[in-house]
Amino acid sequence: METRKVQVTGKSTYVVSLPKKWVTSVQLRNGDSVVLVPLPDGTMLINPKLKKSEREQTKKVIMVDSNDNEQLFRKFIGAYLAGYNLIEFRTNGNSPKNVRQDIRDLTHSVIGPQLIEESSNIMVLRDLLDSSDFSMVKGIKRMYMIARDMHQDAIGILSTRNKDMAEDVQSRDQEVDKLYWMISKQYNQIIRDVFFADKMGVSTIEAQGYLLVARTLERVADHAGRIAANAAKIDEKEELTPKIMAMDSEVIKLMDDAVSSFYQNKFDTANEVVNRAELLSHNIENLSREVLSMRGEATNIVPLAYIVDSIERTRAYASDIGEAAINHYFVMEYNTTMAKTATPTA
């Protein structure tokens, strides 16, 4: 850490010298310009790189050396989340037909990348979306609406016996995953690029809260798919079905309040969510015991137990969002306090 004295030149210009070692390391020269970015806590960031009108092109080459679809997918998602806007797949020799189709399918699993170039051994995907144009807040709201609808449709199978709905519920999970990966990508860009964060209008610590909520909602959607799959295995309405559906309704209401407390920045509501979640845990535990002690068709006990377990997981996720809302409340309060402190008074 180095200190510099502030000097006044003329009547209104304040000057601070820059450390030579830093100037040399970032290759600044006489006459170059730097960007000054005031931060909420009153500090000033000096960036030697001016804003560019066009996005910097970053490229990742992925060698495809097997027919492992899962490995290919993981590599692609990793490169996407890292922020590469050009992802090139290469094979030694001609690409097998199934691999080429797998790569094309990758564009449907995320938001932005499209296939722009293809040859016998090279396929290039380019991210055509400027991530800063995508609102994290709206993305999370959209995630929740999809996950909530999935959950209600999934538990509804217990009463409607509409097994076709199970496949529909599970197919919507991909839409939630797309939004989650976009928000994860944005978070990585925010912590790496102050210009991107400024354009998004979100601080690093705020973005962390959004990421935590998005990750939780992605898991809620996963459990909705799990509920749907297990509900489709039950051939007839069980006597505990009304109790299970009533408990699920309570959990969904809890989730509604948790998400609402996060967006409305209400500590009291979030605190109440955490307390209610704790009470619900005991009720769900009792319901689980009832399921395991059921008489009658034994084949229904296992899927019903899995359904109750997913309801319990969803309850825990609602509590997690409530806790995230409490933390978010204090983060926003701190930012407001620091902004006022940093603002000179007349």
C-alpha positions, -999 to +999 in steps of 0.1 A: +000+000+000+013+035-009+001+069+001+001+101-019-005+137-009-033+156-026-020+188-042-039+218-055-031+234-088-049+265-097-082+273-079-102+241-083-079+212-096-067+186-072-038+164-083-025+130-070+007+114-084+006+078-095+031+052-084+058+046-111+058+009-106+020+007-113+023+031-143+050+009-158+032-024-152+000-012-170+021+005-198+007+040-193+025+068-212+025+105-211-007+119-224-027+086-219-061+088-202-074+067-173-109+061-161-119+072-126-147+052-111-162+065-078-174+035-057-203+035-031-180+034-001-162+066-011-131+051-027-120+059-062-110+032-087-084+041-113-086+020-144-060+023-172-084+008-198-110+031-213-144+018-221-147+002-255-177+006-277-175-030-288-172-061-266-137-076-264-136-109-283-125-138-261-121-173-276-120-207-260-110-238-281-124-271-269-109-303-283-135-330-288-117-363-282-145-386-272-182-393-277-189-384-241-219-360-244-219-351-207-182-342-207-188-320-238-217-303-221-197-296-189-168-281-209-192-259-228-211-246-197-177-239-180-165-218-210-199-201-212-199-192-175-163-180-177-175-154-202-160-165-235-180-151-264-164-174-290-163-211-283-147-233-309-150-271-310-123-290-328-118-327-337-088-345-350-103-354-384-139-353-394-164-348-366-188-378-361-224-370-370-237-375-334-210-352-320-219-325-345-256-328-335-246-327-298-228-294-304-258-279-323-280-289-293-258-270-269-271-237-283-306-247-270-293-251-234-282-215-228-291-180-237-270-162-264-246-186-282-254-195-318-236-216-344-219-192-368-192-214-385-190-251-394-166-273-413-156-309-413-136-306-380-145-272-366-177-258-352-178-222-337-205-209-314-207-171-308-225-154-280-247-128-298-262-114-266-247-085-246-252-099-211-256-064-197-289-061-216-303-089-194-318-078-161-307-100-132-338-090-113-362-099-141-343-131-147-348-142-111-385-132-112-389-153-144-371-182-128-394-181-098-426-180-119-415-210-139-404-230-109-436-221-090-458-232-119-438-264-123-442-272-086-480-266-087-485-287-119-463-314-104-482-318-071-515-315-091-507-349-108-516-366-075-552-356-078-557-352-116-537-385-125-526-367-156-493-385-161-486-366-193-481-335-173-450-350-157-430-348-189-442-312-195-431-302-160-396-317-164-391-301-198-396-267-183-366-273-160-343-264-189-357-229-191-349-224-154-314-237-160-309-213-189-317-183-167-296-196-138-265-200-161-271-165-175-271-150-140-241-170-130-223-157-161-233-121-153-220-125-117-186-137-130-185-106-153-195-083-125-167-094-102-141-092-131-151-060-149-160-028-131-174-013-164-198-042-167-209-039-131-215-001-136-235-008-167-256-034-149-260-010-120-253-037-095-225-039-069-205-071-064-221-079-031-256-073-044-249-095-073-238-122-049-273-121-033-290-125-067-267-154-075-276-172-042-313-168-049-310-179-085-291-210-074-318-218-048-346-214-074-328-237-098-329-264-071-366-257-064-372-264-101-352-296-099-374-308-070-406-299-089-394-322-117-387-349-091-422-345-076-437-348-111-417-380-119-428-396-086-464-385-088-466-402-122-456-435-107-487-436-084-516-454-100-544-443-077-553-416-053-540-423-018-557-413+015-527-390+024-529-371-009-550-342+005-526-338+034-496-339+011-512-313-013-522-291+017-486-292+030-472-283-004-495-253-006-481-240+027-446-244+014-454-226-018-470-197+002-438-197+023-417-195-009-439-166-022-433-146+009-396-154+009-391-141-027-414-111-020-393-102+011-361-103-010-374-080-037-392-056-014-363-056+009-384-062+040-365-076+071-396-084+091-412-105+064-380-123+057-375-130+095-411-143+097-404-166+067-374-182+085-395-187+117-424-202+098-401-225+079-387-239+111-423-247+123-432-263+090-402-286+092-417-304+122-451-308+104-434-322+073-414-346+094-447-359+110-462-363+075-432-383+064-437-407+092-473-411+082-463-419+047-438-446+058-464-462+081-491-464+054-510-495+047-522-507+014-503-506-019-466-507-009-454-496-043-469-462-037-450-456-004-416-450-020-427-423-046-449-406-019-419-406+004-398-390-023-425-364-029-427-354+008-389-352+008-389-328-021-415-307-003-392-306+027-363-296+005-384-268-010-393-256+025-356-255+033-349-235+001-376-210+011-358-205+044-326-200+025-341-173+004-355-157+036-320-156+051-306-142+018-333-115+020-322-106+055-286-104+044-296-084+013-315-059+036-284-051+056-262-049+025-286-023+009-287-004+042-249-004+044-246+008+008-270+036+015-252+046+047-218+046+030-231+066+000-244+093+024-211+093+042-191+096+010-212+125-002-197+159+008-221+181+028-223+218+020 
